[in-house]
Amino acid sequence: MIGIEIFSGAGGMSVGATWAGIDIKLAIEIDKFAAMTYSLNHKHCKVLNEDIRKIKTVPIQKTQEGLILFGGPPCQGFSLSNQKTRNKSNENNWLFEEYIRLAKICMPDWIVLENVSGLLLTESGFFFNKIVTSLKRLGYTLNYEVLNATDFGVPQKRERLFLVGSLHGITFKFPRSGSGKSVTVKDALNDLPFLKNGALESELPYRKKAENGYAKKMRGKLSKSKNHYVTRNSELVLNRYSHIPQGGNWSAIPAKLMSNYKDYTRCHGGIYHRLAENQPSVVIGNYRKNMLVHPTQNRGLSVREAARLQSFPDWFEFKGHLTHQQQQVGNAVPPLLAKVVFKEILTQ
C-alpha cells in the first residue's frame, strides 16, 4: 500500500508505517527543520516543506496497491494540560479541515488521523464530531480508540487517539494490547553512553552490550548512535536535580532552592520529574521546558535518550538546533505504536 503523511513532523508515524510494510511516497510538513529530519531519514519519499493550506493538488496517483492518508493535525490546542487555547478561537485547532480537504482531493482507501485524547473533550467534542461528520460525508466507515503506547512495547505511558476510516465499508478493528511485562526506562536507556550536563556529542559508541530485546531492536547492527545533545543547565538547576529521587518531582527540592519562583508550590506535577528506572517513562513532550531528569544522572535527557523512550530506532537522526530536535522528538507519534495500527490495517 502507498502512503501519504501530512503534518508529518520528523516522521515518527512514517517509521511505524514503513515497519508495517507501507511504501511512503509523499510527506507534507511546514517546519523546515522537521522537514529536513524527515528527508534525511526517508530518502525515497518526496517531502513538501510547505504550508498545507497552500497545497492545491496531491502529486500521487491511486494504484491497485491502495492508498492511505495519515497524519496528526497540530494537537497542542487539544491537550488536557492546555487551558488557554483549547477553544474555537485558536486557528491551529481548525487545521483538521486541511486534512479533510486533502482527503477529498485524493480519496484514499484508508485514512488514519492521530491526535491527543483531549480532542474528544475540547469544546465538548465539537472538533472531533466535526471531523467524524465530514469524513462520513466523504463515504468513510470510521472507528476510533485511545491507545496507550506502553501497551504496545513503547517504554512510555503515552495515550494517543487514532481515528481510522475505510472507503470500502470496512469497520476497522483495533489491535489488542500486547501481553507481558512493560518495557522500562532502564530497558530503553541502559546501554547508552554516560553524558555530562550540556553534552554536544554528535556520535558516540554504546556504553555496553544491549541487554534486552528493546535495546537490540533500537540498535540493530549499529556500533554507535547519534544526537547525544543535552541542554546545559545552571549549577542551581543541577543542585535542584540532586535532591529529586526516582519518580519524584519539584516537591522534593528544598524551598531555598526554589526562591526565584513566585509560588513554587503551584508548579505542575510534571515539572522537575526524575524518571523511575523500573517503570515506563512519563510522557515525552516538551521535556526541556519541563526539566525532565535522567533517572540516575543529574542532568536533563539527551535527544537520543528521549528518542529511545519514543521508540525511534537509533539509525534515525534528528536535524536542526537542539531546541528544534527536542521539539521534534516530543511531538512525534511513537513509531512502535504507529506500526501496530498500520499492520492491522494491512490485514483487513
N, C-alpha and C positions, 0 to 999 in steps of 0.2 A: 504494500500500500504506500502511496505517495503522501507526504506530509507537508503542511504549511503552518509555521508558527508565527503568530502575531503577538505584539507586546512581549517579545521573546526574552528581553533582558540578556543575561550572559548565555542562556541556553540550557538551563537545567532540565526543563521538560523535554527538550530535543535529545539530550543524552539518554534519558529514560526511554523515549520513543525509539531511538536507534537501537538500544539494547533489546527492545521488544521485537525489532525487525522492520520498522517503518523507515522508508527512504525519504529523508527530509530534503526538499528541493528549494524551499524559499522561507526566509525569515524577515520580519519587519520589526525594527527597533529604533526609537528616536534618539536614545542616548548614545553618543559617539563612542564612549569607552566600552559600554556594554556590547555595542555592535562590533567593536574591534575584538573583544574577547570571543564573541560568537564566531566571527570569521576565522580566527586563529584555530579554533577547536572543531569547527565544522567546515572543513576545507572544500567539500564538494557541494556546499549549499550556497545559493545566491542570497546575499544579505542586503536589504534595502535599509540604509540608515536615514530614515525619513519620518516625518510626522504622518501617522497613519491617516489623518484626516485629509491629506493631500494625495493619497493613493486612490486613483480612479479605476485602474484595471489591475487584474492579477495575472501575471505572465506565466501561469501554469495551467495546462490543459488536463481535464479529467481523462483518465485512461481506464482500461479494463481492470487494472490493478486496484482501483478505488482511490478516493481522495479523502484525506482527513484534515480538518482545520482545527487548530488548537491554540490555546494561549490564555493568559490571565490579565484582564484589564487592570490598571493600577488599583491596588487594594488598600492603600493607607487610609483612605477615607471611609472604608468599611470596617476597619479594625475596632474591636470592642474597647481597646485602650485609648482610642482617639475620640474624644468627646467634642472637639472643636469643629471638625469638618465632616462629621457623619450626618450629612444632610443634603438636601437637593440643591443648595446654593454652591456647593463645591463642584466646579465644572469638570474636574477629573472624574467625579463619580458618574458622569454621563458618557465616558468613553466606551462603555459597553455597547453603545449604539453603533460605534465603528466596527465592533465585532459582528453585530447583526448585519450591517451594511455589506461587509466583505463576504459574509456567509451567503447573502442574497446574490452577490456577484458571481461567486464560483460554485454555489450549491454543492458542497462536498457531501460525500456519502455519510460521513460521520463528523460530528463536532464534539470537542471537549473544551469546556470553559472551566477554568480553575480560579478559585479566589479564597479569601479568608472566610471562616464560618460566619463572621459578623455580617456578611452580605444578606444572610437570611433574615436579620433583625433590623438592619438600617432602615430608618423611616418606616417602621412597622412592616418591613418586607416589600416596600414599594419597588425598589430597584430589581430585586430578584424576580418578583411577579411580572414586571415589565419584560425582563429578559425571557422568561418562560413563555409568556404570551406571544412575543414577537417571533420566537423560534418555532412555536407551534403553528403560527400562521404561514411560515415557510414550508411546513409539512414535516417537521421533525417530531419523532416519538422520543420523549425525554424521560430521564430518570436521574436522580441526584442523591448524593450521600456525602456525609462528612467522614473523612478517613483520617486516622491518626498515624503519622509516619512511623512511630515506634512499633506499630503492629506489623510492619512490613520490612523489617530489617534495618531501619534507619535509627541510629543512636541519638534520637531526639524526639521529645514529646511535642509534636507539631501537628495541629489539626488543619486540614485544608478541605474546602468544599469543591467537589467535582460534579459538574453538570454534563452529562453525556447524552447525545442525541443521534438517532439514526434516521436517515432519509428514506429508509426502506421498511419502516414499520417494526423494527426490532426493538424490544424493550430490553435495554442493557442490564445485565446482571453484574453487580459489583463484586470484585474479589473479596473473599473472606480473609480475615486477618490470619497471619501465619501463626503457627504454634511454636512453643518452645521459649527459651529464655531470651529476654530483650538484649540487644547489643548495648553495651555500656560505654561511657566516656573513656574508660581505661582501654576497652577493646579498640576503640577508634584512634586513640592518641598515643598509646604506649610505645610504639616503635618510632615515633617522630623525634627529631633532634631536640636537645635542650636549647633554649634560646634566652637571650638577655632582653631586658626592657629596651624597646626601641630597635630591635634587631631588623636589619635590612639585608637579609641573605637571599639572593635570587635563586640559589640552588644549593642543596646540602645532601649528603648521604644519609641514609636511615641510621638511627641510633642502634638498632638491634634487629634481629630477625622478626618477621611477623609471627605472632604467637596465636592468632585466631583467624577464622575464616573471613571475617570482615576486613581486617587489615590486609590479608592476602588478596582479596578482591580489589581493594582500592589501589594496591601497589602494582598488581600484575607482574610483569617481568622487570620493572624498573629497579635501578640501584640507587637512584637519587630522586628527590622531589623538589618542586619549586614553590615560590610565593611564601617564603618564611619571613614575612613582614609583620612587625608588631608596632603598634602605636607607642611612642615614647611618652611615658607618664612622669610627672614630677615626683620628687622624693616624698612629698606629702601624701600623694596618692598611693605610692608604693608602701608607705607606712600604714596607710589605711588597709591595704590588701593584707598585710601581715597579721591582722587581728581577726580575719574572717575565716571560720572553719569551713570545711567542705559542706555544701548545702546551705551555708549561711549567707547573710546579706549585710546591708549597711547597719542594721541594728546591733551588730557585734562590734562596730567601730566605736572607740571611746569618744565621748561627746566633745572633748577638747580638740580632736582632730577634724571635727565637722563644723567648726565655728564660722566658716565662710558661707554656710547655708543659712538663709533667713530663718527657716524652721526645718531642720533636717529630719524631724520626726514625721514629716509628711512625705518623705521620699517614697517612691513607688517600690513595691516589694522586690522588683526585678533589678533594682539598682545595686551595684557592688555585690552581685551574686557570684559566689565561688562554686564552680561545678563540682558535683559529687562524683567521684570515680566509679562507684559501683552502681550507678543509675544512668539511664539515658539523659542526655542534656535537656535543659530548658530550651525554649525557642531561640534559635539563632536569628535574631532580627538585626537591629542596629546595635551590634554588640560593642562597638567602640563607645557610643553615646551612653549605653547602659553600664559601662565599666564591667563587663563580664570577665570573671577572673579564672585563670587557669587552675585546674584542681590542685596541683602540687607546687607550682612556681608562682612567685609574687609578681605577676605581670598579666597583661591582657592576652587574649588569644591571637595567634598569628592567623593570617589569611588561610594558610594551608590547614591549620587545625580546625578553623570554622568550616572550611570546605569539607573536611573529613566528616564532621558532625552533620553535614548536609548530604553526605553520600556522593559527593563529587569524586571521581577517580583521580588518582594522583597525576595522570597524564594531562589532566585539564588545567590549563594555565590561564590566569587572570591578568588582564592588562589595564593600564591607566594608573593614576595616582593611588596611593594607599587608601584614601577615603573612598575612592570610586570602587576599588576592588572589594573593600569591606561591604559596601552597599550592594554590589553585585551578588556577593555570597548570601547576604541576609535576605535579599528579595527573591531568591531562587526557590523553585519547587524542588524538593529532594529528588534527584534522578531515580533512586530505587523505588520511591513511591509512585512516580510517574510511570515507571516501567510496568508495574503490576496492572495499572489501569489500561495502558495500551495493549499489553499482552492479552488481556481479557477481551478487548475489542476484536483482536485478530482471531479469536476462537468463536466469535458469534456471527 
